């Protein structure tokens, strides 16, 4: 098992890599139609992405940035009806 140091916050390249990893996990949950897990993981990915400065954000692949922004606004945004409300 890997030894992880969770006592230090991520910075620089490690933060960018973790952000990309989280977005890829969100996409895999989305593709598997696991929307509840997707929602929770998306919140974490978005928080990491928003903690990046402008130059670090440019290092996140554009495909991942566009996907995160599109899904966040269209399916999880403020104007969306909350899940489970119609039943």
C-alpha positions as CSV (number, residue, x, y, z in Angstrom):
1,X,0.0,0.0,0.0
2,X,1.3,3.5,-0.8
3,X,2.3,5.8,2.0
4,X,0.5,9.1,1.6
5,X,1.3,12.3,3.3
6,X,-2.1,14.0,3.8
7,X,-0.8,16.5,6.2
8,X,0.7,18.8,3.5
9,X,-1.6,20.6,1.0
10,X,-0.8,20.0,-2.6
11,X,1.0,22.7,-4.6
12,X,2.4,23.3,-8.1
13,X,2.6,20.3,-10.4
14,X,1.1,17.9,-7.8
15,X,-2.0,20.1,-7.5
16,X,-2.4,20.2,-11.3
17,X,-2.0,16.4,-11.6
18,X,-4.5,15.8,-8.8
19,X,-7.0,18.2,-10.4
20,X,-6.7,16.4,-13.7
21,X,-7.1,13.0,-12.0
22,X,-10.2,14.2,-10.2
23,X,-11.8,15.5,-13.5
24,X,-11.0,12.2,-15.2
25,X,-12.7,10.3,-12.3
26,X,-15.7,12.5,-12.6
27,X,-15.9,11.7,-16.3
28,X,-15.7,8.0,-15.7
29,X,-18.5,8.2,-13.1
30,X,-20.6,10.3,-15.6
31,X,-20.0,7.7,-18.4
32,X,-21.0,4.9,-16.0
33,X,-24.3,6.8,-15.2
34,X,-23.3,7.0,-11.5
35,X,-24.6,10.5,-11.0
36,X,-24.5,10.6,-7.2
37,X,-20.8,9.7,-7.1
38,X,-20.2,12.1,-10.1
39,X,-21.8,15.0,-8.1
40,X,-19.6,14.5,-5.1
41,X,-16.4,14.0,-7.0
42,X,-17.2,17.0,-9.2
43,X,-17.5,19.2,-6.2
44,X,-14.0,18.1,-5.1
45,X,-12.5,18.6,-8.6
46,X,-14.1,22.0,-9.0
47,X,-12.7,23.1,-5.6
48,X,-9.2,22.0,-6.7
49,X,-9.6,23.7,-10.1
50,X,-10.7,26.9,-8.5
51,X,-7.7,26.9,-6.2
52,X,-5.4,27.1,-9.2
53,X,-4.1,30.4,-10.4
54,X,-4.5,31.4,-14.1
55,X,-1.1,30.0,-15.3
56,X,-1.8,26.7,-13.5
57,X,-5.2,26.5,-15.0
58,X,-3.7,26.7,-18.5
59,X,-1.7,23.6,-17.7
60,X,-4.9,21.6,-17.2
61,X,-5.7,20.0,-20.6
62,X,-8.4,22.0,-22.5
63,X,-10.6,18.9,-23.0
64,X,-10.8,18.5,-19.2
65,X,-11.4,22.2,-18.5
66,X,-14.2,22.4,-21.1
67,X,-15.8,19.2,-19.9
68,X,-15.8,20.3,-16.2
69,X,-17.2,23.7,-17.1
70,X,-19.9,22.4,-19.4
71,X,-21.1,19.7,-17.0
72,X,-20.9,22.0,-14.1
73,X,-23.1,24.7,-15.7
74,X,-25.5,22.5,-17.6
75,X,-26.2,19.6,-15.2
76,X,-25.1,20.8,-11.8
77,X,-25.6,24.6,-11.9
78,X,-27.9,26.9,-9.9
79,X,-30.7,26.9,-12.5
80,X,-31.0,23.1,-12.5
81,X,-33.8,21.3,-10.7
82,X,-32.3,19.3,-7.8
83,X,-32.2,15.6,-8.1
84,X,-35.1,13.5,-6.8
85,X,-37.4,16.5,-6.6
86,X,-40.1,15.3,-9.0
87,X,-40.8,12.0,-7.3
